[in-house]
Amino acid sequence: MKEFYISDCTRHENKIVTANFVVVSKQIKPKKTGEPYLALILGDRSGQLDAKMWDNVEEVLNAFEQDDFLKIKGLVNKYKNRFQLTIHKLRKLGESEIEFSDYLPKTIKNIDELWQTLTTFVASFQNPHLKSLVQAFMADPEIAAAYRNAPAAKTLHHAYIGGLLDHVVSLFRSCDLLCRNYPQVNRDLLLTGVFLHDIGKIHELAYNRSFSYTTRGQLLGHMIIELEMLQAKLALVPGFPNELKTLLEHLIISHHGEYAFGSPKLPMFPEALLLHYMDDLDSKMEAMRAHFEREADLESPWTSYNASLGRPLLNSAKFLAPKAPPPREDSSSAAETEGEVERSRDSHEETPTLPGLES
């Protein structure tokens, strides 16, 4: 079991630590002198950390690769208000030295309960075509296993084992509530879009040792993968209406909402617009929650800069929490102080006055 996690950096600032990490990224860069240095991103289940090794680099350049596990001794410090690790020594760990659960973050929620919640929602669908389609996905053992374990993203939101399922169940609940306020929205169509909008992440992302992109994920992206998966499953649902198929395809390719966010199309009907905004909201709320959790040990209610949201964040719960009262003055100290004041007053009263100034 690891004794030091990346989330512990606040308590170990400017201290030497020895700990195990997975290599999320490895780069060899030149110093101004032309000599190489190592620029790594290290990971464990609590987060990621930039790391640099400046000295004796040639000895370890080829000793490890990305996704390997390392035992590292180094200094935890801050650079531009972000924690980093200056590496003094490192060695590659053997498989027998690794407890994999230490390195990949995992949802604290019960996966079986989340899956059952999803199943209950789908069972409530009124449209038989959409119900059969989603149930065909859920009945596929390979897809179901991956859907229960995949992260929803590499770093931005729900970036942990079970994150995809957690994200989708959260969206099912939110969208179900909103459908009651917007009766013009087709609930079954919207929830089917929720189920499908990130399903391609099970093939886009690799999550065995660290979170990274597969080659197929890098080349195609999850939306193209989702269209392929949809086409394959539609073949198992005879008589599926072409108009409904077109709407599902649009839900998939428009859910990022803006061209700048990689969306091939903008949302063009109510369910697509609602899917985009709810997906964006759920992602941002989780990004905030995770940032507050990472910096829970800080006294200030303000966090460091959040790169994905483009701003520092105010933890409103911490800001509104009752402030600890100032330490009470010790009674004996107060008595001593009072005695000193009295003695001072007495001595002042006994001081002789100059002639003519008595009155």
Backbone torsions as a table, in degrees:
resi	resn	phi	psi	omega
1	MET	NA	130.5	177.7
2	LYS	-64.6	143.0	176.7
3	GLU	-99.0	-27.2	178.8
4	PHE	-117.4	126.3	174.0
5	TYR	-114.3	158.4	-178.1
6	ILE	-58.4	-31.5	178.2
7	SER	-67.0	-10.9	179.9
8	ASP	-88.8	3.4	-174.5
9	CYS	-57.1	-37.7	-177.9
10	THR	-57.5	-38.9	-177.4
11	ARG	-83.2	-7.2	-178.0
12	HIS	-123.4	21.6	-179.5
13	GLU	-60.1	135.2	-179.4
14	ASN	63.8	27.7	176.4
15	LYS	-121.2	154.9	174.5
16	ILE	-84.6	130.0	177.3
17	VAL	-125.7	155.4	171.8
18	THR	-125.5	120.1	-173.9
19	ALA	-156.0	166.5	-179.9
20	ASN	-103.6	142.2	-179.8
21	PHE	-143.5	162.1	169.0
22	VAL	-99.8	144.6	-179.7
23	VAL	-86.3	107.6	179.5
24	VAL	-79.8	-36.1	-179.9
25	SER	-149.9	143.1	179.1
26	LYS	-133.6	125.6	175.9
27	GLN	-133.8	142.8	174.5
28	ILE	-109.4	119.4	-175.4
29	LYS	-123.5	157.5	179.3
30	PRO	-90.3	139.8	168.8
31	LYS	-75.2	175.2	176.5
32	LYS	-61.2	-27.8	179.7
33	THR	-79.0	-8.5	-177.6
34	GLY	95.1	-13.6	177.3
35	GLU	-73.5	151.6	-177.8
36	PRO	-81.5	153.2	167.1
37	TYR	-136.1	160.3	-178.6
38	LEU	-98.9	131.4	173.3
39	ALA	-118.4	110.7	-175.7
40	LEU	-117.2	154.3	162.0
41	ILE	-113.8	119.8	-178.5
42	LEU	-102.6	153.7	-179.0
43	GLY	-140.1	155.2	164.9
44	ASP	-150.6	-174.4	-172.9
45	ARG	-67.7	-11.0	-178.8
46	SER	-97.6	-7.2	179.0
47	GLY	152.2	-160.4	-179.3
48	GLN	-130.3	157.4	-173.5
49	LEU	-147.5	130.7	173.3
50	ASP	-71.3	143.3	180.0
51	ALA	-142.7	144.9	178.7
52	LYS	-130.8	141.4	172.3
53	MET	-123.8	120.1	-172.2
54	TRP	-102.4	-30.8	-172.5
55	ASP	-115.5	151.6	178.0
56	ASN	55.0	35.4	-174.8
57	VAL	-70.5	-37.4	-176.6
58	GLU	-57.2	-29.0	-177.3
59	GLU	-69.5	-22.8	-173.5
60	VAL	-121.2	1.2	-175.1
61	LEU	-52.3	-44.1	-175.5
62	ASN	-105.5	15.8	-176.0
63	ALA	-84.1	-13.1	-177.5
64	PHE	-157.8	167.0	178.0
65	GLU	-134.9	176.2	174.9
66	GLN	-56.8	142.5	-179.2
67	ASP	77.9	0.1	171.9
68	ASP	-80.3	163.6	178.5
69	PHE	-107.7	136.9	-176.0
70	LEU	-126.9	146.6	166.2
71	LYS	-100.1	125.7	-171.1
72	ILE	-129.1	139.2	170.0
73	LYS	-113.9	128.1	-178.7
74	GLY	-169.7	178.2	-176.3
75	LEU	-100.4	126.7	174.0
76	VAL	-86.9	121.6	177.3
77	ASN	-147.4	-179.9	-179.7
78	LYS	-113.3	141.7	174.2
79	TYR	-135.6	120.0	-175.9
80	LYS	53.8	45.1	176.5
81	ASN	65.7	17.2	176.4
82	ARG	-124.6	139.4	179.2
83	PHE	-68.9	145.0	172.9
84	GLN	-146.7	167.0	-180.0
85	LEU	-119.8	122.6	173.4
86	THR	-92.5	112.9	-171.1
87	ILE	-82.5	130.1	174.9
88	HIS	-99.5	-44.1	179.9
89	LYS	-141.7	153.2	173.7
90	LEU	-154.4	156.6	171.5
91	ARG	-150.5	150.5	179.1
92	LYS	-76.0	137.4	179.8
93	LEU	-89.4	147.4	173.7
94	GLY	-82.9	161.1	-177.6
95	GLU	-57.9	-35.4	-177.2
96	SER	-69.7	-14.9	-178.6
97	GLU	-93.9	1.9	-170.7
98	ILE	-108.6	130.5	169.6
99	GLU	-108.3	100.9	-168.9
100	PHE	-59.0	-29.2	-179.1
101	SER	-65.6	-14.5	178.2
102	ASP	-75.9	-15.7	-167.0
103	TYR	-111.3	-27.4	179.9
104	LEU	-107.2	119.8	177.4
105	PRO	-63.7	146.3	-176.5
106	LYS	-137.1	145.2	177.7
107	THR	-58.6	143.9	176.7
108	ILE	-86.8	-4.5	179.7
109	LYS	-81.9	159.7	-179.1
110	ASN	-80.2	116.3	-176.4
111	ILE	-61.6	-41.5	-179.8
112	ASP	-61.9	-39.8	179.8
113	GLU	-68.7	-39.1	176.9
114	LEU	-62.8	-43.4	179.8
115	TRP	-64.4	-38.3	178.5
116	GLN	-66.9	-37.4	176.2
117	THR	-60.6	-43.9	177.7
118	LEU	-61.0	-45.1	-179.9
119	THR	-60.3	-40.6	-179.7
120	THR	-65.9	-42.1	176.8
121	PHE	-60.4	-47.6	-177.2
122	VAL	-63.7	-36.4	178.9
123	ALA	-63.3	-21.8	-178.8
124	SER	-86.4	-4.3	179.3
125	PHE	-59.4	140.7	176.5
126	GLN	-93.6	-27.8	-179.4
127	ASN	-80.3	116.4	-175.6
128	PRO	-66.6	-31.5	-179.8
129	HIS	-67.6	-46.1	-179.4
130	LEU	-69.0	-38.6	177.6
131	LYS	-62.4	-45.2	-179.4
132	SER	-63.9	-38.4	-179.4
133	LEU	-63.9	-51.5	-177.5
134	VAL	-65.1	-39.2	178.3
135	GLN	-65.3	-31.0	176.0
136	ALA	-65.7	-39.1	175.3
137	PHE	-64.5	-46.1	-175.3
138	MET	-70.5	-23.4	179.7
139	ALA	-84.2	-10.3	178.1
140	ASP	-77.9	112.8	-173.1
141	PRO	-61.2	-36.3	-179.7
142	GLU	-68.3	-45.1	179.1
143	ILE	-66.2	-43.6	-178.0
144	ALA	-61.0	-44.2	-179.6
145	ALA	-62.5	-42.4	-179.5
146	ALA	-70.5	-39.3	-179.3
147	TYR	-62.3	-34.1	-179.2
148	ARG	-75.8	-19.6	-173.4
149	ASN	-114.3	-23.1	-173.0
150	ALA	-66.0	147.5	168.6
151	PRO	-75.5	161.5	177.6
152	ALA	-86.8	-15.9	179.2
153	ALA	-161.2	167.4	179.4
154	LYS	-75.2	-42.6	-177.3
155	THR	-141.6	-30.3	-165.0
156	LEU	-70.8	-45.1	-176.8
157	HIS	-155.9	148.2	-179.5
158	HIS	46.9	41.4	-177.3
159	ALA	-88.6	69.7	178.6
160	TYR	-157.8	161.6	178.6
161	ILE	-60.0	128.5	-175.3
162	GLY	88.3	1.4	-176.3
163	GLY	-66.3	-38.1	179.3
164	LEU	-62.1	-49.0	-179.8
165	LEU	-63.8	-42.6	178.3
166	ASP	-58.8	-46.3	179.9
167	HIS	-62.0	-46.4	-176.4
168	VAL	-68.1	-41.5	178.0
169	VAL	-63.5	-40.3	176.9
170	SER	-60.1	-43.0	179.3
171	LEU	-67.7	-38.5	176.8
172	PHE	-56.8	-46.6	-178.3
173	ARG	-64.6	-45.6	-178.3
174	SER	-66.2	-46.1	-177.5
175	CYS	-67.4	-34.8	177.0
176	ASP	-61.1	-41.3	177.9
177	LEU	-66.0	-42.2	-177.2
178	LEU	-68.0	-30.6	178.5
179	CYS	-62.7	-26.5	178.1
180	ARG	-72.9	-24.7	179.4
181	ASN	-91.0	-22.0	179.8
182	TYR	-122.1	82.8	-174.8
183	PRO	-63.8	-16.3	178.8
184	GLN	-75.4	-10.4	-179.1
185	VAL	-83.1	134.2	176.2
186	ASN	-80.9	103.6	-174.2
187	ARG	-58.4	-46.9	-176.7
188	ASP	-63.9	-39.2	179.2
189	LEU	-66.0	-44.5	179.7
190	LEU	-62.1	-47.3	-177.4
191	LEU	-68.4	-31.7	174.6
192	THR	-65.6	-39.9	175.2
193	GLY	-61.6	-39.6	176.2
194	VAL	-60.5	-46.1	-178.5
195	PHE	-61.9	-37.2	-173.1
196	LEU	-91.0	-19.2	-165.1
197	HIS	-62.5	-28.1	-179.7
198	ASP	-123.7	12.8	-174.5
199	ILE	-63.4	-25.5	177.7
200	GLY	-66.5	-13.8	178.0
201	LYS	-62.2	-23.2	-179.2
202	ILE	-66.7	-20.2	176.1
203	HIS	-108.7	-22.7	-178.9
204	GLU	-74.4	-35.4	-173.9
205	LEU	-107.7	144.2	170.8
206	ALA	-105.7	138.6	-175.2
207	TYR	-147.3	44.5	176.7
208	ASN	-87.2	-44.7	-179.0
209	ARG	-117.8	-42.1	174.0
210	SER	-145.6	170.6	179.9
211	PHE	-87.1	121.2	179.8
212	SER	-150.2	176.4	179.5
213	TYR	-95.9	140.1	171.7
214	THR	-75.5	164.8	177.3
215	THR	-60.2	-42.9	179.0
216	ARG	-64.8	-38.1	177.9
217	GLY	-64.6	-41.0	178.7
218	GLN	-64.1	-41.2	-173.3
219	LEU	-80.6	-32.5	-173.4
220	LEU	-111.3	-39.1	-173.7
221	GLY	82.8	159.4	-170.8
222	HIS	-69.9	-26.4	-178.4
223	MET	-67.0	-44.7	177.8
224	ILE	-63.2	-42.0	178.3
225	ILE	-60.9	-39.5	-179.6
226	GLU	-65.6	-38.8	177.7
227	LEU	-62.9	-39.2	176.9
228	GLU	-65.1	-43.8	179.5
229	MET	-63.9	-39.9	178.9
230	LEU	-62.1	-46.3	-179.3
231	GLN	-59.9	-41.1	-178.9
232	ALA	-65.4	-40.6	-177.8
233	LYS	-77.2	-30.0	178.0
234	LEU	-62.1	-27.6	177.7
235	ALA	-64.4	-18.9	-180.0
236	LEU	-93.5	-1.9	-178.2
237	VAL	-118.7	88.2	-176.5
238	PRO	-62.3	142.8	176.8
239	GLY	76.3	16.8	-179.8
240	PHE	-68.1	126.3	-175.5
241	PRO	-63.6	135.2	179.6
242	ASN	-62.0	-36.0	179.8
243	GLU	-63.6	-40.2	179.0
244	LEU	-67.3	-38.0	177.0
245	LYS	-60.8	-43.6	179.8
246	THR	-63.0	-41.0	178.1
247	LEU	-64.0	-40.3	177.7
248	LEU	-63.8	-41.0	178.5
249	GLU	-62.5	-39.7	178.5
250	HIS	-67.5	-39.5	176.5
251	LEU	-56.5	-41.7	-179.0
252	ILE	-66.6	-49.2	-171.0
253	ILE	-83.9	-6.9	-178.9
254	SER	-111.7	0.6	-169.9
255	HIS	-71.1	-16.4	174.0
256	HIS	-75.6	-17.0	165.7
257	GLY	85.2	-29.9	-176.8
258	GLU	-139.2	147.1	178.3
259	TYR	-58.1	-37.0	-178.1
260	ALA	-64.9	-21.7	179.7
261	PHE	-97.9	16.1	176.8
262	GLY	83.9	19.9	180.0
263	SER	-88.6	118.9	179.1
264	PRO	-62.8	-29.5	179.9
265	LYS	-136.4	152.1	173.6
266	LEU	-85.7	148.4	179.5
267	PRO	-59.3	129.3	-171.9
268	MET	-122.4	5.7	172.3
269	PHE	-146.6	163.8	-169.1
270	PRO	-53.4	-44.9	-177.4
271	GLU	-65.2	-35.7	178.7
272	ALA	-68.6	-40.9	179.2
273	LEU	-65.2	-43.5	-179.5
274	LEU	-66.3	-40.0	177.3
275	LEU	-59.2	-46.5	-179.2
276	HIS	-59.3	-50.7	-175.1
277	TYR	-68.0	-36.5	179.5
278	MET	-72.4	-36.8	175.9
279	ASP	-62.6	-45.4	179.4
280	ASP	-63.1	-43.6	179.7
281	LEU	-63.6	-47.5	-177.9
282	ASP	-63.0	-38.3	178.7
283	SER	-63.6	-45.6	-177.6
284	LYS	-69.6	-38.0	177.8
285	MET	-64.2	-38.8	177.5
286	GLU	-69.1	-38.9	177.8
287	ALA	-60.5	-40.4	177.0
288	MET	-65.9	-47.7	-179.1
289	ARG	-56.4	-46.0	-177.8
290	ALA	-65.4	-37.0	179.4
291	HIS	-67.0	-42.4	176.8
292	PHE	-61.6	-39.2	-179.8
293	GLU	-65.2	-42.5	-179.8
294	ARG	-62.9	-31.8	-174.9
295	GLU	-113.3	30.4	-178.1
296	ALA	-62.9	-27.0	-177.2
297	ASP	-78.9	-12.1	-179.6
298	LEU	-71.3	140.9	178.7
299	GLU	-72.8	-36.4	-177.1
300	SER	-71.7	142.6	175.1
301	PRO	-73.6	-12.8	177.4
302	TRP	-86.8	136.3	177.7
303	THR	-92.7	175.7	169.7
304	SER	-71.6	174.7	-179.4
305	TYR	-63.6	130.9	176.8
306	ASN	-99.1	113.7	-173.1
307	ALA	-65.5	-39.3	-176.2
308	SER	-70.6	-31.7	179.6
309	LEU	-95.4	-13.3	176.1
310	GLY	71.9	32.9	-178.3
311	ARG	-167.9	157.6	166.1
312	PRO	-74.2	161.3	-174.8
313	LEU	-122.4	147.5	175.7
314	LEU	-103.3	119.8	175.3
315	ASN	-79.0	96.2	-173.0
316	SER	-63.3	-34.0	178.8
317	ALA	-63.9	-42.3	178.4
318	LYS	-69.1	-36.9	-179.7
319	PHE	-64.1	-36.9	-177.1
320	LEU	-90.6	-7.9	-177.9
321	ALA	-63.8	144.1	178.3
322	PRO	-56.4	134.7	179.2
323	LYS	-79.0	142.6	177.7
324	ALA	-64.6	133.3	179.7
325	PRO	-66.0	152.1	177.6
326	PRO	-62.5	149.1	-179.2
327	PRO	-58.9	134.4	-179.7
328	ARG	-71.5	143.3	179.8
329	GLU	-72.3	133.8	179.7
330	ASP	-61.2	134.0	-175.7
331	SER	-61.5	-37.4	-179.4
332	SER	-67.5	-37.8	178.5
333	SER	-66.6	-38.9	179.7
334	ALA	-63.7	-40.6	-179.8
335	ALA	-64.3	-42.0	179.4
336	GLU	-61.7	-41.9	-179.4
337	THR	-64.2	-41.9	179.1
338	GLU	-62.5	-39.9	178.6
339	GLY	-63.3	-39.1	179.0
340	GLU	-64.7	-38.9	178.6
341	VAL	-64.1	-43.6	-179.9
342	GLU	-62.0	-44.0	-179.5
343	ARG	-63.5	-36.7	179.4
344	SER	-65.6	-39.8	179.8
345	ARG	-66.0	-42.5	-179.7
346	ASP	-61.7	-44.9	-177.7
347	SER	-65.2	-34.1	178.5
348	HIS	-66.5	-39.8	-179.5
349	GLU	-67.4	-28.7	-177.7
350	GLU	-84.9	-6.4	-179.2
351	THR	-68.4	123.5	-178.3
352	PRO	-65.2	144.9	179.4
353	THR	-96.7	158.6	178.3
354	LEU	-73.0	147.9	179.0
355	PRO	-55.2	137.5	179.2
356	GLY	89.3	-8.1	-179.2
357	LEU	-113.9	18.8	-176.3
358	GLU	-70.2	-33.5	-174.2
359	SER	-88.9	NA	NA
